Amino acid sequence: YDKNELCSSDQIICIKDVTVKLEDWRDATLNFKVQYASVWSANNNATLHGVFSNAGYTYELHCLYPLFES
């Protein structure tokens, strides 16, 4: 992977102790840390957007670029 990827598109990462702030009926902001090579990232914020369509509820993909503490 390049330096901005934690995993490939067919993998997932697990997060814990997530604080969810509901901003309106379709956006949620997640504030969390990730660990890579035994180093914790600085706090990261990711906003997940959902959009209703005729086919149901769909999601857009938003990339996360963690900043790791030195």
Order of alpha helices (4+ residues) and beta strands (2+ residues): beta-beta-beta-beta-beta-beta
